[in-house]
């Protein structure tokens, strides 16, 4: 499985995924609709089935009561009631009959079609009371007795129980109709509706997946294109097809990508032109500066023999010439960093000897306290380490207070060099900008002896080694502390960069 396919699968499984939410919404809508439709259909069919069975049984029972029970003698015997009940049940659509009459002393006489399935105990007491209650004769009610029915359950089986009484004197009849077949039919209907609901749910999920794929595939392509664009592949474009909103979005993305590519190209061209101008200018300045420096050194040697009115001007010219020479050298160094042409020339050195040589070469031995043990061997670029140390120690001597303490130690695979002065420290608003190019801590002092590039060049040299420099004030409030951290073996970094470059080349070749 490719990485893109894995990302797509994981994105589809996340709850925040639009695909999953779309499928869930479709499924909920389909489930709600299917359950509602199934519920309504079940309720309507249930009422229709029960009403049809109930009306047929009640109609037949009423007719049998009129035809058979009403023809019995005024005081029927038990056998008369039994025979009439059996005849009524035999001609009925599957129900049992119970006939009840009373003798003197209200002693009941009962005749039933099936003693095992239907007795007076099976008739609810409330139904018996309704059947035997004489109704008052009114304009809308001409009969004193009516047919009453009730649905009940006997030993887990649903039944329809009905009863009525012969008007003008005669037995009371009860009917018991089993609704078990209707229950089975309704259960089958419920299962069918449940299966239909499940199929509707599955179908809605498939439709939602298809819709999500149709809608989200262009969105996914757009996301991939935006990711590539963010990674710097400014030639990324989308294939536009159709006239819908997603097609308009793809066209808008392509127009934005074209505009962004043009602007980045323009900015890169201007930046390259600026770097080339600074490099060319610095290079062109070196020749006249070399001559001016030579003349200045001659004038400096002869300054004591010159007119006292001219000597200060000579010293000023000499110092400014040196400052200009340093500025040009720093500008050329910065240009190499910006152009990416700066390279490490690695060598294995003793850090203590390297720091001592840096301090001695600049005559700082009396102003610097060195705490470094000999024998700490590291592999790095000695010239760039010298540049870093010269800038950090020189900055501490210039802006801090003596003595400046330089402590060298190792921390795992890192070399740590700490440069601490005893000056007033660095203002809190200046700390974030101490490594910025040409940054001036005070706007009232735009001119200084340095070029304003020393600390930024030190930081660039640390970065090219794979290290870093941090600036902070001493916790006890006595001076500033600069901490340089470099890998003890910069060969690993050089190898990683070289391998990365080779890998990028291979990738481009594959893409081609």
C-alpha positions, 0 to 999 in steps of 0.5 A: 500500500502506498503512502498516499493510500495509507493517508487516505485510509487514515483520513477516512477513519478519523471522526473529523473526516468529511467522508466519515461524517457524510457516510454517518449523516446519510446513514442516519437520514436513511435509518430515520426514514426507513424506521419511520416508514417501516413503523407506519407500515407496520402499524397500518398493516397491524390495524388492518389485519386485526380489524379485518379478523375482528370484524369478521369474527364479531359479525359472524358471532352476532349473526349466530347469536341471533340465529341459534341462541335466540331460538333456544327455549326461555329456560334452556337446559345445559344440554341445550346450551351445549348443543347451541354452543357447539353448532355456533362454533362449528359454523364460525371462522375458528372461534370458541363459544360459551353460553351462560344462562341463570336459574332460580337463585342466580345459579349459572348454567354453562354450555361451551363448545370446548371446555379445555380452551374456553371457560368463564374464567377466561372472560375478563370480569370487566367485559362480563360486567359490560355485557350484563349491564342494561343500557338505558333506552334513549333516542340514539340507543334503542337496545338495552344490551350491546356487543362488547369485545376486548383483546387479551392474552391467555398464557402468552397467546393473544385472543379476542374475547367478545360477549353479548346478551339476547334481548328480551330474555335468553342466554348470554354468549361469549366468543374466544377468537385466537389471534396467534396466526395474525401475530405470526403474520405481523411478526413476519411483516416486522422481520421483513420491514427490519430486513428492508430497513437494514438493506436501506441502511447498507444502501445509503452507506454505499451511496454515501461512500460513492457520493463522498468519493465523487465529491471528496476526490477532487478535494483530496487532490486539492489538498495534496496539491496545496501540500506540495505547494507548501513544500516549495513545488510551485509548479504544482497544478490541478487538472480541471474538468467539469463546470461545477463548484469544485472545478471553479475551486481548482481553477482558482487554485491554479491561478493562485499557484501561477501568481505565487510562482511568479511572485516567488520567481520575481523575489528570488530573482531580486534576491539573487540580484541583490546578493550578486550586487553585494558580492560584486561590490565587495569584490570590487572594493577589495582592490582599491581597499588593499591599496588604501590600506597599504597607504594608510599603514605607511601614513600610520608609521609616519604619523609621529613625524607629521604635522600635529594638526594632520596626525589626528586625521591620519589616525582617523583615516587608518581606523576607518580604513580598517573598519571598512576593510572588516565590513567588506570581508564580513559582507563577502562572508554573509554573501557566501552564507546567503548563496549557500556556497559556504563549506566546512573544511574539517580538521581534528583539533584540541579545543583548548589550543584553538581557544588559546590561539584565538585569544593570543592572536588578538592580544587578549590574554590579559583580559580573558580567563580561560577554563579549558582542559587540554586533550578535548579533541573535536572535529570541526572547521578551525577557521570558522571556530576562530571566527565564532570565538573572536566575535563572541570574546570581542563582543564581550570585551567591547560591550561587557566588562573585564575580566571575560571568562571562557569555559570549555566543556563537553556535554555528551556529543556536544562541545559547549563553550561559555563566554561570560563578561562582567558588564551591565548585561543585555537589555531585555528588549535587545536580547531577541535581536542580538544576532540580527544583522546591523541591529543597533541596541540604541538608535542614538548611537547608530555609529559603532566601531564594529560592522554590526555583522559579527554576531550574525556571522558567528551564528551562521558559522555555528549553524553550518556546523549543526550547532547554535548560540544562545544569549542571556543575562547571568542569573546573578545579574552580573554580565551577559552569557553567550553559550556556543554548542557544537557537535563534537564531530561535524563529519556526521552533519557533512555526511548527512547533508551530502546524503540528503543531496544525493537522495534529492537528486535520485528523487528528481531523477525518478520523477523525471 
